[in-house]
């Protein structure tokens, strides 16, 4: 008689991933807020395409039925809601999940989430300002200035570029940024000594300097710094943005592609000029 050896069950491995998200914070009257959002999208069409967006409803505090209508309204504008922030909410399965434990990104760092701040206040402790890249982060953004946030957690030491923090708040990255990596720095400028691969992204509160080829996405002045700029030695970028205003690779084709450039706000638009 022949017996078949039992198959060994494989364990299921769960691994966290980091990605870039933006937060929208609707305010009353909602009609006027949506009108302002439409105006901003008109200036930057397609900006939210393919991007996860968080919806912070702690200011508006709508009823559950109104939340569904709002999510549908945003979907008609090409905005896909990944999660909702609303204290004490219990939403149905038909709505995006409620995000808890988020941290608000500011130019001073990542602040503890609302619940953490409330607990610390009750205990008589001052909130601790931390820049923790391994915890969820979610901030608020006004219409016309979507704020970049880092959500999720990445395994320590896994596919991380070599970085150095300067006293001035500048983040220096000493190795190339590979495809799929996202660098979010809410403290100041970002300097990359190597190249930035296609499919990667850099978001900085200040300016971005790339001393190699820039092939991914670069967003400077993400927290409202209109004076921020983007510099690179060779422009092959998928997208360049300053304070929410952006240009795509198609718009730069034949004009500034393959050249050393700087990108900056000039009046009400983003200008990409060659570096002489």
N, C-alpha and C positions, 0 to 999 in steps of 0.2 A: 504494500500500500504506500502510495506517495503522498506526502503532505506538502502543501505550499506554504512557504514561509510568509508570515504576515507582513504586509507592507508597513514600513515605518512612517508614521504620520509626521509631516513637516510642520514645524512651528510657523505661526503667522508673525511676521515682523512688521511693526509699525514704526515709521520714521517720519519725523516732522520736516516740514519744508518752509522756507522763507519766501515771501513774495512781496511785491509792492502794491499797496492799496491806497485809495483816496477816500476822504470822508466828506460827505455833504451834510449840512446842518440846516434843514428847512426852518423858516420862521413865519409867523403870522404877519400879515395876511398871506396865505399860501399862494393865492393867485398872483400877487405881486412878486413873490419869490420865484415862482415858475417863470414869470415874464423876464425877470432878471437872468435866470438860468438860460433861457432861450436866447437872450441877447449875447451872453458869453459864448454859447455853443455856436452862434452865428459867426463870431470872430474866430473861433477855433473848432471848426467842424471835425467830427471824428476823433476828438481828443480822448474820449472815454471808451472808444471802440476796443473791445477785447481786454479791458481793464476791470479788475474787481473793485467795487465801490462799496464803502460802508455808509450806512444811513443813520446819522445821529438824531434821534427824535426826542431827546431830553429837553430841548427848548420848546418844541411845538407841542409835545405830549398829546398826540391824536388818539382817537378811539381805534380799536382793532379794525373795524370796518373801513375807516378812513386810511389806515396804513396800507391795506390791500389796494385801494384806489390810487394812492400815491406811488406805490411800487409799480403799478401798471402804467401810470403817467410817465414815470421815468424810463420805463422800458420802451415806450414809443419814441423816446429821444435817444435811444441807443445806449442807455445807462443800465447796466446789470447790477443789481444789488446783491452783494455777497453775504452781508450780515447786517443786523440792526442793533443799535445801541438804544436801550430804553429801560431805565431802572424799574425793577419790580414787574416787568412785563412777562406774560405767559402767552406767547403767540402760537397760533395753529400751525399745523404741518404744511399748510399751503403757502406760508410766508417764509422768508429767509430766517435763519436761526438768530437768536439773541446773542450778541457778543458780550462776554463778561471778562473782567480782569484786564481791560485794555489800558494802555498808557498813552497819554497825550504828548505829541511831539511839539516842541517849541524851540526857539533859537537858543534857549538855555539848556536844553537837554530833554530827556524823556521823563515826564512827570508821572507819579503813581496814578492809577486809575481812580475813578470816583469813590468806589467802595473802600479802597485802601486809604484815601485821604480822610474819609468819614471815620474810619476805625481809628486812625492815628489821632484825629482831633478829639474823639471821645476819650482816648487814653491820655490826652494831654501831651502828645508827642508832636514835634515838628515834622512835616512831611519830608522825606529824604529824596533829594533829587539824584537820580541815577541814570546812567546811560548803559542799559543792559541789552545787549544784542540778542539774548537768548529768550526774551520774554515778549509776549504779544504787545504790539504798539498800535494805537489808533488815535488820531487827532481830529480836530475840527477844521472846517474850511469855510470861508465865506464864498458866496457865488462869485465866480470869476477868478477865484484863486484856490483851486483844489490843492489840498495839503497832502504831501506824500507821507505815508506811514509804512512801517515795516511790521508785518503781521506774521505770527507763527514763531517757530523756533528751529534752529539748525543745529545739528550735532557738532559739538565743539571740536575744532581742529579738522573738520571735514571740508575739503575743497575751499578753504578760506585763503584769500590773498594775504600776503605779508603787509601789515599796516604799521604805521608809526604815528602817534598823536603828538603834535607840536603844542607848545604852551599857548600859542595864539589861537588855538581852536581849529587849526588846519589839520586835515587828515591826509597823510602821505601814504600812498600805496606803492610798494616797492617792487611788485611783481605784476605781470599782465592780469587783466580781468577776463576770465573765461566766459564762454557762452552759458547763459542761465544764471549767472551770479548777479546779485543786486546789491549795490552799495548805497546806503542811506545815511547821510551825515547832517543832522540838524544843528550843528554847532558852528559851521563856517565853511571854508573852502575845502575842495578835494583836489589833491595833486596825484596824478598817476604817472609813474616813471616809465611804464611800459605802454602796451597797446590795450585797447578795449575791444573785445570780440563782438561779433554780431550776435544778437540775442541776449546781451547783457544790458545793464542799466545802472546809471549813476544819478542820484538825486542829492542835491546839496542846498543848504540854506544860503551859502555864498557862491563864489565862482568855482568853475571847474577847469583844471589845467591838465591836458593830456599830452605827454611828451613822446607820443607814438601815434599810431593810427587809431582814430576813433570810428568804430564800426557799429556800435550799439546805440542806445538812447542816452542822452544827457539832458538833465533838467536842472538848471541853476536858479537861484533865487526862489526856491520852492516855498519858502515861508513869507514871501512878500518883499524880497529885496530886489527892487527895480534896477539897482545899479550893478547887479551881478552880471558876469560875462562867462562865456565858454571859449576856451582857447584849445587848439589842437594842431599838431604838426602836419597831419594829413586827414582830411575830412572825407570819411566814407560813412558818415552817421546815418542811422535809420531815422532819427528824429533829434532835433535840437529845440530846447524850450528854455525860456527865461520868464519867470513870474507868470507861468501859465500860457504865454504866447509861444507858438511853436511853428516850425517848418519841417516838412518831411523830406525824405530822400528824393522823391519825385520832383519836388519844387526846387531842389538844389542841383538837379542833374544839369550838366552843361554850364553851370554858373560857378559853383564853388567846390564841386566834387573833386577829390584828389589833390586838393591844395591846402596849404596852411591857412587857417581862418580864425576869426574871432566872431562870436555871435553876441549881440547886445540889443537892448531895447532902444529904439530911435523913434520918439514920438509915441504913436499908438500901434506900432508894429515891431516885429523882430527883424533885425538887419543882420545879414551874414556877409562879412567883408573879408577879403584876402589880407593876410599878414605880409607886409613887405619887408 
